[in-house]
Amino acid sequence: MAQWNQIFPGNMRNRRFRVCLGNSDTAARVADAFFPKSDSSRGKVVVEAYPGPGVLTRALLQLPPGRIRKLIVLEDIPEYYEKVKELEAHDPRVVALNLDALSWDTYTEIEQRGLLDDLEKRNWEDASDVEFVCHMPHSLHGEQFTAQLLRSIPQKSWLFTYGRMPMHLILAESLYDRVLGSSRRTRCKLSIIAEATTSFQYSIQPGDLKPYIQHFWPPPITRSSDLPESRKAGHPMVASTFMPLPEQHIGSDALDEWDYCLRRLYVLKNTTLDKAVSSLAPGAHNLLASINKNLPAEQHINVKAKVNELSVKDWATLVKAFKEWPFAPDVRMISNRLS
C-alpha cells in the first residue's frame, strides 16, 4: 500500500470518500467469507461496486469458477478503473466497466450489454444466481445508496428481479451500527427498513479488520478536514452480508406508506406513539383504537411505547392500518412532491 500514495494522488477526485481493502491477505479472508465452498459446481455471477485499486477484486478471482463464474466490476474513478481493467487480460471471467454504481442507469446498461443474459430468474424462496459486493462510499451518498438497496427489496426491483440476492457490503462500523439499531440511540428509519427486509450479520468478526491502517486504504486523515469526523478515513470498517427475507414485512405496494409513516413519526422518535400518531394526519389518533380493537391482546401495539421502541411487527401493523384508513392522505402525491 505504501506506493499507492504516489500512484493515486491525494487530491484525486472522491478519493477521500472511498475506503477499500488494501491488505491482500485480509482481502483473501473476506472473499472466502463472502463466497464459501458449496456443493454447487455452477459459480455465481458477481457484481462488484467501488473496488478501488482492486485488492478485493484480485482476491475474488483467486476463487475457482465453481464459486465465481463471472465478475462484473463497476468503477467510475479513472485511476482506479485502469487498475481493474488490467485484470481482463489475465482472467476471462472479468468485465470491468467505467460506470458509477450509484446510478440506476448503470444496471440498465449492464443488462443491455447482455452481461446478465446467462442468469436464471429464480423463485424468491430459492438462492439467487447473482450476488452483489460493494465497498460502500464513506459519505452521505454511501448511506443513501445503502438505504436505496434495502428499499429495492420489497418491490423486487434492481438486481432483485433475478431473485433473493445476497449483498456483501464493506461499510463503516458507524453506519452498520445505525443499520443494526441495537440501542434507542442508534435505532432509526434505516434500522427499521433493514430489519423489515433482510437478515444480516458480520461476514468476519469486526476485530479481524482492526486496526484500520493494517487492512484498509487510504491512510487515516490526520490533518484538518472539512469532513465530519465519522466520515474521515481511519474509522473502523466491517464486512457484512445482507440476505433478503423470504417473507417481507413490507408489501410490494406499501413502500410509500412505510416511508411516509417512518418519516413523519421518527421526527418525534422520543415521543410516545399515542401522542406522535397525530402527526400522520388529522384524526390519525383514531387509528390506534381501531387497530387494537381488531387484534388479539398479544398482538396489541403498546401505545405508550416511544416511537423508537416500536418493533418491526408494530410498524407493519400500524402501516397496514394506515394504508387501509379511508382518511389517509395520498402519500404517493406527497412523496412525488418531496422528490
TADARA-V557867 format. One record per backbone hydrogen bond with DSSP energy under -0.5 kcal/mol. CO is the residue of the C=O (numbers start at 1). NH is the residue of the N-H. E is the energy in kcal/mol with one decimal. If there is no record, write none. Layout:
BEGIN
CO|NH|E  CO|NH|E
END
This chain:
BEGIN
1|4|-1.3  2|5|-0.8  3|6|-1.1  3|7|-1.8  4|8|-3.6  7|9|-0.6  9|12|-1.9  12|15|-2.0  14|17|-1.5  14|18|-0.7  15|18|-1.4  17|19|-0.7  17|138|-3.8  20|217|-2.6  22|24|-0.6  23|27|-2.5  24|28|-2.0  25|29|-1.7  26|30|-2.4  27|31|-2.8  28|32|-2.1  29|33|-1.9  30|34|-2.5  31|35|-2.2  41|43|-0.8  44|46|-0.6  44|69|-2.1  44|70|-1.5  45|131|-2.3  46|48|-0.6  46|72|-3.2  47|49|-0.5  47|133|-2.8  48|74|-3.0  49|135|-1.6  51|54|-1.6  54|58|-2.2  55|59|-1.6  56|60|-2.6  57|61|-1.8  58|62|-0.6  59|62|-0.8  60|63|-1.2  64|67|-2.4  64|68|-2.0  65|43|-0.6  67|44|-2.4  70|46|-2.8  71|73|-0.7  71|95|-2.5  72|48|-3.1  73|75|-0.6  73|97|-3.1  74|50|-1.8  74|51|-0.5  76|78|-0.6  77|80|-0.6  77|81|-3.0  78|82|-2.3  79|83|-0.8  80|83|-0.6  80|84|-1.7  81|85|-2.7  82|86|-1.2  84|87|-1.0  85|88|-1.5  86|89|-1.1  87|90|-1.4  87|91|-1.5  91|94|-1.8  93|71|-2.8  95|73|-3.0  97|75|-2.3  97|99|-1.9  99|101|-0.6  100|103|-1.5  103|106|-1.2  103|107|-0.5  104|107|-0.7  104|108|-1.2  105|109|-2.3  106|110|-2.0  107|111|-1.9  108|112|-2.6  109|113|-2.0  110|115|-1.8  111|114|-1.7  114|117|-1.1  116|119|-1.8  119|121|-0.6  120|122|-0.7  123|126|-1.5  126|164|-0.7  129|45|-2.2  131|47|-2.4  132|168|-3.5  133|49|-3.1  134|136|-1.0  134|170|-3.0  137|139|-1.8  139|143|-1.7  140|144|-2.4  141|145|-2.5  142|146|-2.2  143|147|-2.0  144|148|-2.4  145|149|-2.4  146|150|-1.9  147|151|-2.3  148|152|-0.9  149|152|-0.7  150|153|-1.2  152|157|-2.2  153|156|-1.7  157|160|-1.8  158|161|-1.3  159|162|-1.5  160|163|-1.3  162|122|-1.0  162|129|-0.6  163|165|-1.8  164|128|-0.9  166|132|-2.0  167|169|-0.7  167|242|-3.1  168|134|-2.2  169|171|-0.7  169|240|-2.4  170|136|-2.2  171|238|-2.7  172|176|-2.4  173|177|-2.3  174|178|-1.3  175|179|-2.2  176|180|-3.0  177|181|-2.7  183|187|-2.3  188|192|-1.8  189|193|-2.3  190|194|-2.5  191|195|-2.4  192|196|-2.1  193|197|-1.0  194|197|-0.6  194|198|-2.4  196|249|-1.8  196|250|-0.5  197|245|-2.6  199|243|-3.1  201|241|-2.5  205|208|-1.9  206|209|-1.9  207|210|-1.3  211|214|-1.5  211|215|-0.5  212|215|-1.9  212|216|-2.6  215|22|-2.8  215|23|-1.4  217|20|-2.9  220|222|-0.7  228|231|-1.9  229|232|-1.2  232|235|-1.1  233|221|-2.1  235|234|-0.5  236|173|-2.7  238|171|-2.0  239|203|-2.9  239|204|-0.9  240|169|-1.9  241|201|-1.7  241|243|-0.5  242|167|-2.5  242|244|-0.5  243|199|-2.6  246|248|-0.6  249|251|-0.6  251|254|-1.9  254|258|-2.3  255|259|-2.7  256|260|-2.5  257|261|-2.7  258|262|-2.7  259|263|-2.4  260|264|-2.6  261|265|-2.4  262|266|-2.4  263|267|-0.6  265|268|-1.6  266|269|-1.2  268|271|-2.5  269|308|-2.2  271|307|-2.0  272|275|-1.2  272|276|-2.3  273|277|-2.5  276|279|-2.4  277|280|-2.0  281|284|-2.1  283|286|-1.8  284|287|-1.8  284|288|-0.5  285|288|-0.6  285|289|-0.7  286|290|-1.7  287|291|-2.5  288|292|-2.0  289|293|-1.6  290|294|-1.1  291|294|-0.8  292|295|-1.0  296|299|-1.9  297|300|-1.4  301|303|-1.1  302|305|-1.9  303|274|-2.5  305|273|-2.7  306|309|-2.3  307|310|-1.3  311|315|-2.3  312|316|-2.6  313|317|-2.3  314|318|-2.7  315|319|-3.1  316|320|-2.0  317|321|-2.0  318|322|-2.4  319|323|-2.8  320|324|-1.7  321|325|-0.8  322|325|-0.7  325|328|-1.7  329|331|-1.4  330|334|-1.8  331|335|-2.8  332|336|-2.4  333|337|-2.0  334|338|-2.1  335|339|-2.1
END
